[in-house]
Amino acid sequence: MQDLFSEYGNVLSVKLVSDRETGRARGFGFVEMEDGDADAAIEALDNVSFGGRTLRVNEAKPRAPRPPRY
């Protein structure tokens, strides 16, 4: 992911999310970039095939508050 996104600007961090129990990838992650670079990457990489899968690239939104689990 770092190499793919770095074609469009400076990549600050990459976090691929994995399942806690199995350790397998959950199929999504987060790439942090500078604002202008991120816009270019979103435009260029959304709906592009990579590694046999179609990428869905968009800006992360804050997580909605969840009720307590107890």
PQR file with spaces between the fields and no chain letter, atoms N, CA, C, O and H, PARSE charges and radii, in Angstrom:
ATOM       1  N    MET     1       0.823   -1.185    0.000 -0.4000 1.5000
ATOM       2  CA   MET     1       0.000    0.000    0.000 -0.0000 2.0000
ATOM       3  C    MET     1       0.872    1.257    0.000  0.5500 1.7000
ATOM       4  O    MET     1       0.583    2.228   -0.698 -0.5500 1.4000
ATOM       5  N    GLN     2       1.944    1.221    0.794 -0.4000 1.5000
ATOM       6  CA   GLN     2       2.836    2.384    0.885 -0.0000 2.0000
ATOM       7  C    GLN     2       3.347    2.763   -0.502  0.5500 1.7000
ATOM       8  O    GLN     2       3.298    3.931   -0.885 -0.5500 1.4000
ATOM       9  H    GLN     2       2.180    0.432    1.362  0.4000 1.0000
ATOM      10  N    ASP     3       3.835    1.783   -1.252 -0.4000 1.5000
ATOM      11  CA   ASP     3       4.380    2.067   -2.581 -0.0000 2.0000
ATOM      12  C    ASP     3       3.299    2.562   -3.533  0.5500 1.7000
ATOM      13  O    ASP     3       3.532    3.493   -4.303 -0.5500 1.4000
ATOM      14  H    ASP     3       3.875    0.834   -0.941  0.4000 1.0000
ATOM      15  N    LEU     4       2.132    1.954   -3.489 -0.4000 1.5000
ATOM      16  CA   LEU     4       1.037    2.338   -4.378 -0.0000 2.0000
ATOM      17  C    LEU     4       0.621    3.786   -4.136  0.5500 1.7000
ATOM      18  O    LEU     4       0.509    4.568   -5.080 -0.5500 1.4000
ATOM      19  H    LEU     4       1.942    1.197   -2.863  0.4000 1.0000
ATOM      20  N    PHE     5       0.394    4.143   -2.878 -0.4000 1.5000
ATOM      21  CA   PHE     5      -0.072    5.489   -2.561 -0.0000 2.0000
ATOM      22  C    PHE     5       1.030    6.534   -2.676  0.5500 1.7000
ATOM      23  O    PHE     5       0.739    7.704   -2.927 -0.5500 1.4000
ATOM      24  H    PHE     5       0.485    3.508   -2.111  0.4000 1.0000
ATOM      25  N    SER     6       2.288    6.140   -2.499 -0.4000 1.5000
ATOM      26  CA   SER     6       3.380    7.120   -2.556 -0.0000 2.0000
ATOM      27  C    SER     6       3.575    7.684   -3.960  0.5500 1.7000
ATOM      28  O    SER     6       4.251    8.699   -4.125 -0.5500 1.4000
ATOM      29  H    SER     6       2.524    5.189   -2.295  0.4000 1.0000
ATOM      30  N    GLU     7       2.999    7.047   -4.968 -0.4000 1.5000
ATOM      31  CA   GLU     7       3.041    7.604   -6.326 -0.0000 2.0000
ATOM      32  C    GLU     7       2.274    8.922   -6.415  0.5500 1.7000
ATOM      33  O    GLU     7       2.479    9.694   -7.352 -0.5500 1.4000
ATOM      34  H    GLU     7       2.450    6.222   -4.834  0.4000 1.0000
ATOM      35  N    TYR     8       1.395    9.185   -5.451 -0.4000 1.5000
ATOM      36  CA   TYR     8       0.542   10.373   -5.490 -0.0000 2.0000
ATOM      37  C    TYR     8       0.893   11.394   -4.419  0.5500 1.7000
ATOM      38  O    TYR     8       0.226   12.422   -4.306 -0.5500 1.4000
ATOM      39  H    TYR     8       1.228    8.558   -4.690  0.4000 1.0000
ATOM      40  N    GLY     9       1.936   11.126   -3.627 -0.4000 1.5000
ATOM      41  CA   GLY     9       2.355   12.090   -2.617 -0.0000 2.0000
ATOM      42  C    GLY     9       3.004   11.423   -1.428  0.5500 1.7000
ATOM      43  O    GLY     9       3.276   10.223   -1.438 -0.5500 1.4000
ATOM      44  H    GLY     9       2.478   10.291   -3.719  0.4000 1.0000
ATOM      45  N    ASN    10       3.247   12.213   -0.409 -0.4000 1.5000
ATOM      46  CA   ASN    10       3.932   11.761    0.794 -0.0000 2.0000
ATOM      47  C    ASN    10       2.983   10.966    1.688  0.5500 1.7000
ATOM      48  O    ASN    10       1.974   11.495    2.152 -0.5500 1.4000
ATOM      49  H    ASN    10       3.026   13.188   -0.401  0.4000 1.0000
ATOM      50  N    VAL    11       3.306    9.695    1.928 -0.4000 1.5000
ATOM      51  CA   VAL    11       2.508    8.832    2.803 -0.0000 2.0000
ATOM      52  C    VAL    11       3.040    8.981    4.222  0.5500 1.7000
ATOM      53  O    VAL    11       4.217    8.728    4.478 -0.5500 1.4000
ATOM      54  H    VAL    11       4.126    9.265    1.551  0.4000 1.0000
ATOM      55  N    LEU    12       2.172    9.394    5.146 -0.4000 1.5000
ATOM      56  CA   LEU    12       2.561    9.584    6.538 -0.0000 2.0000
ATOM      57  C    LEU    12       2.474    8.288    7.320  0.5500 1.7000
ATOM      58  O    LEU    12       3.343    8.019    8.150 -0.5500 1.4000
ATOM      59  H    LEU    12       1.216    9.600    4.938  0.4000 1.0000
ATOM      60  N    SER    13       1.442    7.468    7.078 -0.4000 1.5000
ATOM      61  CA   SER    13       1.307    6.186    7.768 -0.0000 2.0000
ATOM      62  C    SER    13       0.351    5.273    7.004  0.5500 1.7000
ATOM      63  O    SER    13      -0.488    5.737    6.232 -0.5500 1.4000
ATOM      64  H    SER    13       0.736    7.687    6.404  0.4000 1.0000
ATOM      65  N    VAL    14       0.490    3.975    7.231 -0.4000 1.5000
ATOM      66  CA   VAL    14      -0.390    2.958    6.652 -0.0000 2.0000
ATOM      67  C    VAL    14      -0.776    2.003    7.769  0.5500 1.7000
ATOM      68  O    VAL    14       0.088    1.514    8.496 -0.5500 1.4000
ATOM      69  H    VAL    14       1.171    3.598    7.858  0.4000 1.0000
ATOM      70  N    LYS    15      -2.075    1.734    7.910 -0.4000 1.5000
ATOM      71  CA   LYS    15      -2.571    0.792    8.927 -0.0000 2.0000
ATOM      72  C    LYS    15      -3.572   -0.139    8.252  0.5500 1.7000
ATOM      73  O    LYS    15      -4.666    0.284    7.879 -0.5500 1.4000
ATOM      74  H    LYS    15      -2.777    2.131    7.318  0.4000 1.0000
ATOM      75  N    LEU    16      -3.193   -1.414    8.095 -0.4000 1.5000
ATOM      76  CA   LEU    16      -4.107   -2.413    7.557 -0.0000 2.0000
ATOM      77  C    LEU    16      -4.729   -3.143    8.735  0.5500 1.7000
ATOM      78  O    LEU    16      -4.021   -3.594    9.635 -0.5500 1.4000
ATOM      79  H    LEU    16      -2.304   -1.757    8.398  0.4000 1.0000
ATOM      80  N    VAL    17      -6.035   -3.260    8.731 -0.4000 1.5000
ATOM      81  CA   VAL    17      -6.773   -3.810    9.855 -0.0000 2.0000
ATOM      82  C    VAL    17      -6.873   -5.329    9.727  0.5500 1.7000
ATOM      83  O    VAL    17      -7.213   -5.860    8.670 -0.5500 1.4000
ATOM      84  H    VAL    17      -6.610   -2.893    7.999  0.4000 1.0000
ATOM      85  N    SER    18      -6.568   -6.013   10.834 -0.4000 1.5000
ATOM      86  CA   SER    18      -6.662   -7.470   10.845 -0.0000 2.0000
ATOM      87  C    SER    18      -7.605   -7.927   11.956  0.5500 1.7000
ATOM      88  O    SER    18      -7.836   -7.211   12.931 -0.5500 1.4000
ATOM      89  H    SER    18      -6.293   -5.581   11.693  0.4000 1.0000
ATOM      90  N    ASP    19      -8.141   -9.126   11.788 -0.4000 1.5000
ATOM      91  CA   ASP    19      -9.051   -9.721   12.761 -0.0000 2.0000
ATOM      92  C    ASP    19      -8.279  -10.071   14.025  0.5500 1.7000
ATOM      93  O    ASP    19      -7.194  -10.646   13.945 -0.5500 1.4000
ATOM      94  H    ASP    19      -7.954   -9.707   10.997  0.4000 1.0000
ATOM      95  N    ARG    20      -8.815   -9.737   15.175 -0.4000 1.5000
ATOM      96  CA   ARG    20      -8.132  -10.008   16.451 -0.0000 2.0000
ATOM      97  C    ARG    20      -7.947  -11.491   16.714  0.5500 1.7000
ATOM      98  O    ARG    20      -6.919  -11.904   17.251 -0.5500 1.4000
ATOM      99  H    ARG    20      -9.696   -9.270   15.240  0.4000 1.0000
ATOM     100  N    GLU    21      -8.920  -12.286   16.345 -0.4000 1.5000
ATOM     101  CA   GLU    21      -8.879  -13.716   16.659 -0.0000 2.0000
ATOM     102  C    GLU    21      -8.042  -14.524   15.676  0.5500 1.7000
ATOM     103  O    GLU    21      -7.256  -15.380   16.081 -0.5500 1.4000
ATOM     104  H    GLU    21      -9.755  -11.951   15.908  0.4000 1.0000
ATOM     105  N    THR    22      -8.210  -14.253   14.387 -0.4000 1.5000
ATOM     106  CA   THR    22      -7.525  -15.069   13.376 -0.0000 2.0000
ATOM     107  C    THR    22      -6.238  -14.433   12.872  0.5500 1.7000
ATOM     108  O    THR    22      -5.364  -15.138   12.368 -0.5500 1.4000
ATOM     109  H    THR    22      -8.848  -13.557   14.058  0.4000 1.0000
ATOM     110  N    GLY    23      -6.102  -13.107   12.997 -0.4000 1.5000
ATOM     111  CA   GLY    23      -4.934  -12.413   12.475 -0.0000 2.0000
ATOM     112  C    GLY    23      -4.995  -12.163   10.983  0.5500 1.7000
ATOM     113  O    GLY    23      -4.079  -11.567   10.416 -0.5500 1.4000
ATOM     114  H    GLY    23      -6.812  -12.535   13.407  0.4000 1.0000
ATOM     115  N    ARG    24      -6.068  -12.612   10.336 -0.4000 1.5000
ATOM     116  CA   ARG    24      -6.226  -12.402    8.893 -0.0000 2.0000
ATOM     117  C    ARG    24      -6.697  -10.984    8.614  0.5500 1.7000
ATOM     118  O    ARG    24      -7.378  -10.370    9.435 -0.5500 1.4000
ATOM     119  H    ARG    24      -6.812  -13.096   10.797  0.4000 1.0000
ATOM     120  N    ALA    25      -6.328  -10.474    7.450 -0.4000 1.5000
ATOM     121  CA   ALA    25      -6.736   -9.139    7.038 -0.0000 2.0000
ATOM     122  C    ALA    25      -8.255   -9.055    6.946  0.5500 1.7000
ATOM     123  O    ALA    25      -8.912   -9.994    6.497 -0.5500 1.4000
ATOM     124  H    ALA    25      -5.775  -10.973    6.782  0.4000 1.0000
ATOM     125  N    ARG    26      -8.805   -7.921    7.375 -0.4000 1.5000
ATOM     126  CA   ARG    26     -10.254   -7.733    7.324 -0.0000 2.0000
ATOM     127  C    ARG    26     -10.697   -7.090    6.016  0.5500 1.7000
ATOM     128  O    ARG    26     -11.896   -6.943    5.780 -0.5500 1.4000
ATOM     129  H    ARG    26      -8.271   -7.159    7.739  0.4000 1.0000
ATOM     130  N    GLY    27      -9.758   -6.706    5.168 -0.4000 1.5000
ATOM     131  CA   GLY    27     -10.106   -6.182    3.856 -0.0000 2.0000
ATOM     132  C    GLY    27     -10.182   -4.674    3.783  0.5500 1.7000
ATOM     133  O    GLY    27     -10.652   -4.125    2.786 -0.5500 1.4000
ATOM     134  H    GLY    27      -8.784   -6.826    5.360  0.4000 1.0000
ATOM     135  N    PHE    28      -9.722   -3.986    4.833 -0.4000 1.5000
ATOM     136  CA   PHE    28      -9.680   -2.534    4.760 -0.0000 2.0000
ATOM     137  C    PHE    28      -8.536   -2.011    5.602  0.5500 1.7000
ATOM     138  O    PHE    28      -7.961   -2.723    6.425 -0.5500 1.4000
ATOM     139  H    PHE    28      -9.340   -4.432    5.643  0.4000 1.0000
ATOM     140  N    GLY    29      -8.224   -0.755    5.375 -0.4000 1.5000
ATOM     141  CA   GLY    29      -7.136   -0.136    6.118 -0.0000 2.0000
ATOM     142  C    GLY    29      -7.187    1.369    5.976  0.5500 1.7000
ATOM     143  O    GLY    29      -8.124    1.921    5.400 -0.5500 1.4000
ATOM     144  H    GLY    29      -8.691   -0.176    4.706  0.4000 1.0000
ATOM     145  N    PHE    30      -6.178    2.023    6.504 -0.4000 1.5000
ATOM     146  CA   PHE    30      -6.118    3.478    6.501 -0.0000 2.0000
ATOM     147  C    PHE    30      -4.747    3.922    6.025  0.5500 1.7000
ATOM     148  O    PHE    30      -3.724    3.415    6.484 -0.5500 1.4000
ATOM     149  H    PHE    30      -5.417    1.574    6.973  0.4000 1.0000
ATOM     150  N    VAL    31      -4.735    4.872    5.100 -0.4000 1.5000
ATOM     151  CA   VAL    31      -3.499    5.477    4.620 -0.0000 2.0000
ATOM     152  C    VAL    31      -3.592    6.952    4.950  0.5500 1.7000
ATOM     153  O    VAL    31      -4.527    7.630    4.525 -0.5500 1.4000
ATOM     154  H    VAL    31      -5.566    5.283    4.726  0.4000 1.0000
ATOM     155  N    GLU    32      -2.633    7.450    5.701 -0.4000 1.5000
ATOM     156  CA   GLU    32      -2.625    8.862    6.079 -0.0000 2.0000
ATOM     157  C    GLU    32      -1.644    9.602    5.179  0.5500 1.7000
ATOM     158  O    GLU    32      -0.479    9.223    5.058 -0.5500 1.4000
ATOM     159  H    GLU    32      -1.873    6.900    6.046  0.4000 1.0000
ATOM     160  N    MET    33      -2.148   10.680    4.542 -0.4000 1.5000
ATOM     161  CA   MET    33      -1.351   11.495    3.633 -0.0000 2.0000
ATOM     162  C    MET    33      -1.640   12.966    3.904  0.5500 1.7000
ATOM     163  O    MET    33      -2.592   13.300    4.610 -0.5500 1.4000
ATOM     164  H    MET    33      -3.094   10.988    4.641  0.4000 1.0000
ATOM     165  N    GLU    34      -0.820   13.835    3.345 -0.4000 1.5000
ATOM     166  CA   GLU    34      -1.103   15.262    3.413 -0.0000 2.0000
ATOM     167  C    GLU    34      -2.341   15.541    2.571  0.5500 1.7000
ATOM     168  O    GLU    34      -2.611   14.821    1.610 -0.5500 1.4000
ATOM     169  H    GLU    34      -0.047   13.563    2.772  0.4000 1.0000
ATOM     170  N    ASP    35      -3.108   16.593    2.928 -0.4000 1.5000
ATOM     171  CA   ASP    35      -4.420   16.838    2.319 -0.0000 2.0000
ATOM     172  C    ASP    35      -4.431   16.856    0.795  0.5500 1.7000
ATOM     173  O    ASP    35      -5.217   16.132    0.183 -0.5500 1.4000
ATOM     174  H    ASP    35      -2.889   17.178    3.709  0.4000 1.0000
ATOM     175  N    GLY    36      -3.594   17.649    0.177 -0.4000 1.5000
ATOM     176  CA   GLY    36      -3.583   17.743   -1.286 -0.0000 2.0000
ATOM     177  C    GLY    36      -3.202   16.428   -1.929  0.5500 1.7000
ATOM     178  O    GLY    36      -3.757   16.049   -2.960 -0.5500 1.4000
ATOM     179  H    GLY    36      -2.955   18.237    0.673  0.4000 1.0000
ATOM     180  N    ASP    37      -2.256   15.734   -1.324 -0.4000 1.5000
ATOM     181  CA   ASP    37      -1.825   14.436   -1.842 -0.0000 2.0000
ATOM     182  C    ASP    37      -2.941   13.409   -1.708  0.5500 1.7000
ATOM     183  O    ASP    37      -3.146   12.592   -2.605 -0.5500 1.4000
ATOM     184  H    ASP    37      -1.805   16.042   -0.487  0.4000 1.0000
ATOM     185  N    ALA    38      -3.656   13.447   -0.605 -0.4000 1.5000
ATOM     186  CA   ALA    38      -4.745   12.497   -0.374 -0.0000 2.0000
ATOM     187  C    ALA    38      -5.831   12.662   -1.428  0.5500 1.7000
ATOM     188  O    ALA    38      -6.357   11.671   -1.935 -0.5500 1.4000
ATOM     189  H    ALA    38      -3.490   14.111    0.124  0.4000 1.0000
ATOM     190  N    ASP    39      -6.171   13.895   -1.760 -0.4000 1.5000
ATOM     191  CA   ASP    39      -7.195   14.136   -2.776 -0.0000 2.0000
ATOM     192  C    ASP    39      -6.781   13.536   -4.121  0.5500 1.7000
ATOM     193  O    ASP    39      -7.603   12.945   -4.821 -0.5500 1.4000
ATOM     194  H    ASP    39      -5.744   14.700   -1.348  0.4000 1.0000
ATOM     195  N    ALA    40      -5.511   13.689   -4.475 -0.4000 1.5000
ATOM     196  CA   ALA    40      -5.010   13.131   -5.737 -0.0000 2.0000
ATOM     197  C    ALA    40      -5.063   11.606   -5.714  0.5500 1.7000
ATOM     198  O    ALA    40      -5.429   10.987   -6.713 -0.5500 1.4000
ATOM     199  H    ALA    40      -4.843   14.169   -3.906  0.4000 1.0000
ATOM     200  N    ALA    41      -4.701   10.993   -4.587 -0.4000 1.5000
ATOM     201  CA   ALA    41      -4.722    9.531   -4.466 -0.0000 2.0000
ATOM     202  C    ALA    41      -6.149    8.996   -4.538  0.5500 1.7000
ATOM     203  O    ALA    41      -6.401    7.984   -5.192 -0.5500 1.4000
ATOM     204  H    ALA    41      -4.403   11.496   -3.775  0.4000 1.0000
ATOM     205  N    ILE    42      -7.072    9.663   -3.875 -0.4000 1.5000
ATOM     206  CA   ILE    42      -8.483    9.242   -3.915 -0.0000 2.0000
ATOM     207  C    ILE    42      -8.991    9.266   -5.340  0.5500 1.7000
ATOM     208  O    ILE    42      -9.618    8.313   -5.801 -0.5500 1.4000
ATOM     209  H    ILE    42      -6.867   10.485   -3.343  0.4000 1.0000
ATOM     210  N    GLU    43      -8.721   10.353   -6.032 -0.4000 1.5000
ATOM     211  CA   GLU    43      -9.180   10.511   -7.423 -0.0000 2.0000
ATOM     212  C    GLU    43      -8.579    9.435   -8.324  0.5500 1.7000
ATOM     213  O    GLU    43      -9.273    8.885   -9.180 -0.5500 1.4000
ATOM     214  H    GLU    43      -8.212   11.128   -5.657  0.4000 1.0000
ATOM     215  N    ALA    44      -7.308    9.134   -8.140 -0.4000 1.5000
ATOM     216  CA   ALA    44      -6.616    8.208   -9.031 -0.0000 2.0000
ATOM     217  C    ALA    44      -6.870    6.742   -8.713  0.5500 1.7000
ATOM     218  O    ALA    44      -6.902    5.917   -9.625 -0.5500 1.4000
ATOM     219  H    ALA    44      -6.744    9.581   -7.445  0.4000 1.0000
ATOM     220  N    LEU    45      -7.051    6.398   -7.441 -0.4000 1.5000
ATOM     221  CA   LEU    45      -7.074    4.982   -7.052 -0.0000 2.0000
ATOM     222  C    LEU    45      -8.452    4.404   -6.740  0.5500 1.7000
ATOM     223  O    LEU    45      -8.576    3.187   -6.608 -0.5500 1.4000
ATOM     224  H    LEU    45      -7.025    7.069   -6.699  0.4000 1.0000
ATOM     225  N    ASP    46      -9.482    5.225   -6.617 -0.4000 1.5000
ATOM     226  CA   ASP    46     -10.813    4.701   -6.318 -0.0000 2.0000
ATOM     227  C    ASP    46     -11.304    3.838   -7.480  0.5500 1.7000
ATOM     228  O    ASP    46     -11.260    4.265   -8.634 -0.5500 1.4000
ATOM     229  H    ASP    46      -9.381    6.214   -6.723  0.4000 1.0000
ATOM     230  N    ASN    47     -11.767    2.641   -7.181 -0.4000 1.5000
ATOM     231  CA   ASN    47     -12.290    1.662   -8.149 -0.0000 2.0000
ATOM     232  C    ASN    47     -11.224    1.121   -9.095  0.5500 1.7000
ATOM     233  O    ASN    47     -11.547    0.720  -10.214 -0.5500 1.4000
ATOM     234  H    ASN    47     -11.803    2.295   -6.244  0.4000 1.0000
ATOM     235  N    VAL    48      -9.963    1.100   -8.673 -0.4000 1.5000
ATOM     236  CA   VAL    48      -8.865    0.535   -9.450 -0.0000 2.0000
ATOM     237  C    VAL    48      -8.608   -0.886   -8.961  0.5500 1.7000
ATOM     238  O    VAL    48      -8.691   -1.152   -7.762 -0.5500 1.4000
ATOM     239  H    VAL    48      -9.701    1.425   -7.765  0.4000 1.0000
ATOM     240  N    SER    49      -8.299   -1.799   -9.874 -0.4000 1.5000
ATOM     241  CA   SER    49      -7.989   -3.178   -9.498 -0.0000 2.0000
ATOM     242  C    SER    49      -6.553   -3.250   -8.988  0.5500 1.7000
ATOM     243  O    SER    49      -5.632   -2.739   -9.623 -0.5500 1.4000
ATOM     244  H    SER    49      -8.231   -1.583  -10.848  0.4000 1.0000
ATOM     245  N    PHE    50      -6.373   -3.897   -7.823 -0.4000 1.5000
ATOM     246  CA   PHE    50      -5.048   -4.053   -7.220 -0.0000 2.0000
ATOM     247  C    PHE    50      -5.004   -5.401   -6.516  0.5500 1.7000
ATOM     248  O    PHE    50      -5.815   -5.665   -5.629 -0.5500 1.4000
ATOM     249  H    PHE    50      -7.122   -4.312   -7.307  0.4000 1.0000
ATOM     250  N    GLY    51      -4.080   -6.239   -6.898 -0.4000 1.5000
ATOM     251  CA   GLY    51      -3.946   -7.553   -6.269 -0.0000 2.0000
ATOM     252  C    GLY    51      -5.186   -8.414   -6.412  0.5500 1.7000
ATOM     253  O    GLY    51      -5.495   -9.203   -5.519 -0.5500 1.4000
ATOM     254  H    GLY    51      -3.421   -6.024   -7.618  0.4000 1.0000
ATOM     255  N    GLY    52      -5.893   -8.278   -7.506 -0.4000 1.5000
ATOM     256  CA   GLY    52      -7.091   -9.079   -7.744 -0.0000 2.0000
ATOM     257  C    GLY    52      -8.350   -8.558   -7.074  0.5500 1.7000
ATOM     258  O    GLY    52      -9.395   -9.206   -7.128 -0.5500 1.4000
ATOM     259  H    GLY    52      -5.642   -7.637   -8.231  0.4000 1.0000
ATOM     260  N    ARG    53      -8.260   -7.384   -6.436 -0.4000 1.5000
ATOM     261  CA   ARG    53      -9.426   -6.794   -5.763 -0.0000 2.0000
ATOM     262  C    ARG    53      -9.610   -5.359   -6.241  0.5500 1.7000
ATOM     263  O    ARG    53      -8.648   -4.692   -6.622 -0.5500 1.4000
ATOM     264  H    ARG    53      -7.411   -6.858   -6.392  0.4000 1.0000
ATOM     265  N    THR    54     -10.846   -4.898   -6.218 -0.4000 1.5000
ATOM     266  CA   THR    54     -11.130   -3.515   -6.576 -0.0000 2.0000
ATOM     267  C    THR    54     -11.017   -2.653   -5.333  0.5500 1.7000
ATOM     268  O    THR    54     -11.685   -2.902   -4.329 -0.5500 1.4000
ATOM     269  H    THR    54     -11.627   -5.440   -5.909  0.4000 1.0000
ATOM     270  N    LEU    55     -10.167   -1.637   -5.403 -0.4000 1.5000
ATOM     271  CA   LEU    55      -9.975   -0.739   -4.263 -0.0000 2.0000
ATOM     272  C    LEU    55     -11.123    0.251   -4.165  0.5500 1.7000
ATOM     273  O    LEU    55     -11.602    0.770   -5.174 -0.5500 1.4000
ATOM     274  H    LEU    55      -9.624   -1.434   -6.218  0.4000 1.0000
ATOM     275  N    ARG    56     -11.545    0.496   -2.975 -0.4000 1.5000
ATOM     276  CA   ARG    56     -12.524    1.555   -2.677 -0.0000 2.0000
ATOM     277  C    ARG    56     -11.770    2.550   -1.811  0.5500 1.7000
ATOM     278  O    ARG    56     -11.481    2.275   -0.646 -0.5500 1.4000
ATOM     279  H    ARG    56     -11.156    0.075   -2.156  0.4000 1.0000
ATOM     280  N    VAL    57     -11.453    3.705   -2.379 -0.4000 1.5000
ATOM     281  CA   VAL    57     -10.633    4.696   -1.685 -0.0000 2.0000
ATOM     282  C    VAL    57     -11.481    5.932   -1.415  0.5500 1.7000
ATOM     283  O    VAL    57     -12.021    6.537   -2.341 -0.5500 1.4000
ATOM     284  H    VAL    57     -11.688    3.928   -3.325  0.4000 1.0000
ATOM     285  N    ASN    58     -11.597    6.306   -0.135 -0.4000 1.5000
ATOM     286  CA   ASN    58     -12.335    7.515    0.225 -0.0000 2.0000
ATOM     287  C    ASN    58     -11.756    8.091    1.508  0.5500 1.7000
ATOM     288  O    ASN    58     -10.890    7.489    2.143 -0.5500 1.4000
ATOM     289  H    ASN    58     -11.158    5.815    0.617  0.4000 1.0000
ATOM     290  N    GLU    59     -12.246    9.259    1.874 -0.4000 1.5000
ATOM     291  CA   GLU    59     -11.778    9.907    3.093 -0.0000 2.0000
ATOM     292  C    GLU    59     -12.437    9.260    4.304  0.5500 1.7000
ATOM     293  O    GLU    59     -13.639    8.995    4.303 -0.5500 1.4000
ATOM     294  H    GLU    59     -12.949    9.748    1.359  0.4000 1.0000
ATOM     295  N    ALA    60     -11.644    9.011    5.329 -0.4000 1.5000
ATOM     296  CA   ALA    60     -12.174    8.412    6.556 -0.0000 2.0000
ATOM     297  C    ALA    60     -13.063    9.416    7.273  0.5500 1.7000
ATOM     298  O    ALA    60     -12.758   10.607    7.327 -0.5500 1.4000
ATOM     299  H    ALA    60     -10.667    9.226    5.330  0.4000 1.0000
ATOM     300  N    LYS    61     -14.150    8.928    7.813 -0.4000 1.5000
ATOM     301  CA   LYS    61     -15.074    9.759    8.593 -0.0000 2.0000
ATOM     302  C    LYS    61     -14.956    9.365   10.066  0.5500 1.7000
ATOM     303  O    LYS    61     -14.645    8.214   10.371 -0.5500 1.4000
ATOM     304  H    LYS    61     -14.398    7.960    7.769  0.4000 1.0000
ATOM     305  N    PRO    62     -15.199   10.302   10.977 -0.5600 1.5000
ATOM     306  CA   PRO    62     -15.143    9.948   12.403  0.2800 2.0000
ATOM     307  C    PRO    62     -16.171    8.863   12.736  0.5500 1.7000
ATOM     308  O    PRO    62     -17.267    8.838   12.177 -0.5500 1.4000
ATOM     309  N    ARG    63     -15.806    7.992   13.631 -0.4000 1.5000
ATOM     310  CA   ARG    63     -16.692    6.907   14.046 -0.0000 2.0000
ATOM     311  C    ARG    63     -17.832    7.469   14.887  0.5500 1.7000
ATOM     312  O    ARG    63     -17.618    8.306   15.764 -0.5500 1.4000
ATOM     313  H    ARG    63     -14.915    8.012   14.084  0.4000 1.0000
ATOM     314  N    ALA    64     -19.039    7.001   14.612 -0.4000 1.5000
ATOM     315  CA   ALA    64     -20.204    7.431   15.380 -0.0000 2.0000
ATOM     316  C    ALA    64     -20.123    6.843   16.788  0.5500 1.7000
ATOM     317  O    ALA    64     -19.642    5.723   16.956 -0.5500 1.4000
ATOM     318  H    ALA    64     -19.213    6.321   13.900  0.4000 1.0000
ATOM     319  N    PRO    65     -20.581    7.571   17.789 -0.5600 1.5000
ATOM     320  CA   PRO    65     -20.556    7.034   19.160  0.2800 2.0000
ATOM     321  C    PRO    65     -21.416    5.780   19.259  0.5500 1.7000
ATOM     322  O    PRO    65     -22.486    5.700   18.657 -0.5500 1.4000
ATOM     323  N    ARG    66     -20.938    4.807   20.022 -0.4000 1.5000
ATOM     324  CA   ARG    66     -21.683    3.565   20.205 -0.0000 2.0000
ATOM     325  C    ARG    66     -22.131    3.470   21.657  0.5500 1.7000
ATOM     326  O    ARG    66     -21.450    3.952   22.562 -0.5500 1.4000
ATOM     327  H    ARG    66     -20.068    4.872   20.511  0.4000 1.0000
ATOM     328  N    PRO    67     -23.284    2.842   21.868 -0.5600 1.5000
ATOM     329  CA   PRO    67     -23.752    2.664   23.255  0.2800 2.0000
ATOM     330  C    PRO    67     -22.835    1.691   23.994  0.5500 1.7000
ATOM     331  O    PRO    67     -22.153    0.883   23.363 -0.5500 1.4000
ATOM     332  N    PRO    68     -22.813    1.762   25.324 -0.5600 1.5000
ATOM     333  CA   PRO    68     -21.983    0.829   26.103  0.2800 2.0000
ATOM     334  C    PRO    68     -22.352   -0.610   25.813  0.5500 1.7000
ATOM     335  O    PRO    68     -23.508   -0.903   25.505 -0.5500 1.4000
ATOM     336  N    ARG    69     -21.386   -1.513   25.906 -0.4000 1.5000
ATOM     337  CA   ARG    69     -21.595   -2.928   25.583 -0.0000 2.0000
ATOM     338  C    ARG    69     -22.067   -3.727   26.792  0.5500 1.7000
ATOM     339  O    ARG    69     -22.217   -4.943   26.671 -0.5500 1.4000
ATOM     340  H    ARG    69     -20.448   -1.274   26.156  0.4000 1.0000
ATOM     341  N    TYR    70     -22.301   -3.139   27.908 -0.4000 1.5000
ATOM     342  CA   TYR    70     -22.726   -3.890   29.104 -0.0000 2.0000
ATOM     343  C    TYR    70     -24.087   -3.469   29.559  0.5500 1.7000
ATOM     344  O    TYR    70     -24.598   -3.995   30.548 -0.5500 1.4000
ATOM     345  H    TYR    70     -22.179   -2.152   28.006  0.4000 1.0000
